């Protein structure tokens, strides 16, 4: 076993996060089209570049909540 100290890796500068400026309406449209399952590849590529992933997750969770509440209301109305 060697008594030499191990070389330290070079410090890595933190990369700045990419600022994405997508509108709320564009995010809602992207999530709605994803729920339906119809999406053009070119539009998907634009969404990946422009939309903030956190906004997509929040809008998706709200959409799922509204869908579940809507289905529960529909079932209660029918029964």
C-alpha positions as CSV (number, residue, x, y, z in Angstrom):
1,X,0.0,0.0,0.0
2,X,1.3,3.4,-0.9
3,X,1.5,6.4,1.4
4,X,1.0,8.8,-1.4
5,X,-2.1,11.0,-1.1
6,X,-4.7,10.5,-3.8
7,X,-5.0,13.4,-6.2
8,X,-8.0,15.5,-5.7
9,X,-10.4,16.0,-8.6
10,X,-10.5,19.4,-10.2
11,X,-13.3,21.6,-8.8
12,X,-16.3,21.7,-11.0
13,X,-18.1,25.0,-11.4
14,X,-21.8,24.7,-10.7
15,X,-23.8,24.9,-14.0
16,X,-26.5,27.5,-14.0
17,X,-30.0,26.1,-14.5
18,X,-31.6,26.7,-17.8
19,X,-34.3,29.4,-17.6
20,X,-37.3,28.2,-19.4
21,X,-40.1,30.7,-20.1
22,X,-43.2,28.8,-21.1
23,X,-46.6,30.3,-20.5
24,X,-49.2,28.7,-18.3
25,X,-51.6,28.3,-21.2
26,X,-48.9,26.4,-23.2
27,X,-48.2,24.2,-20.2
28,X,-52.0,23.4,-19.8
29,X,-52.3,22.6,-23.5
30,X,-49.3,20.3,-23.3
31,X,-50.7,18.4,-20.3
32,X,-54.1,18.2,-21.9
33,X,-52.7,16.7,-25.1
34,X,-50.7,14.3,-23.1
35,X,-53.9,13.1,-21.2
36,X,-55.5,12.5,-24.6
37,X,-52.4,10.8,-25.9
38,X,-52.1,12.8,-29.2
39,X,-49.0,14.8,-29.6
40,X,-46.8,15.7,-32.6
41,X,-43.1,15.0,-32.2
42,X,-42.1,18.5,-33.2
43,X,-44.5,20.1,-30.6
44,X,-43.1,17.7,-28.0
45,X,-39.6,18.8,-28.8
46,X,-40.6,22.5,-28.5
47,X,-42.2,21.7,-25.1
48,X,-39.1,20.1,-23.8
49,X,-37.1,23.2,-24.7
50,X,-39.5,25.8,-23.4
51,X,-41.6,24.4,-20.6
52,X,-40.5,24.2,-17.0
53,X,-40.7,20.6,-15.7
54,X,-42.0,21.7,-12.3
55,X,-44.9,23.6,-13.9
56,X,-45.7,20.5,-15.9
57,X,-45.8,18.3,-12.8
58,X,-48.0,20.8,-10.9
59,X,-50.5,21.3,-13.8
60,X,-50.5,17.5,-14.3
61,X,-51.4,16.9,-10.6
62,X,-54.1,19.5,-10.7
63,X,-55.5,17.9,-13.9
64,X,-55.6,14.5,-12.3
65,X,-57.3,15.9,-9.2
66,X,-59.9,17.6,-11.4
67,X,-60.4,14.4,-13.4
68,X,-61.0,12.3,-10.3
69,X,-63.4,14.9,-8.8
70,X,-65.3,15.1,-12.1
71,X,-65.6,11.3,-12.3
72,X,-66.8,11.1,-8.7
73,X,-69.4,13.8,-9.4
74,X,-70.6,12.0,-12.6
75,X,-71.0,8.7,-10.8
76,X,-72.9,10.4,-7.9
77,X,-75.1,12.2,-10.5
78,X,-75.9,9.0,-12.3
79,X,-76.5,6.9,-9.2
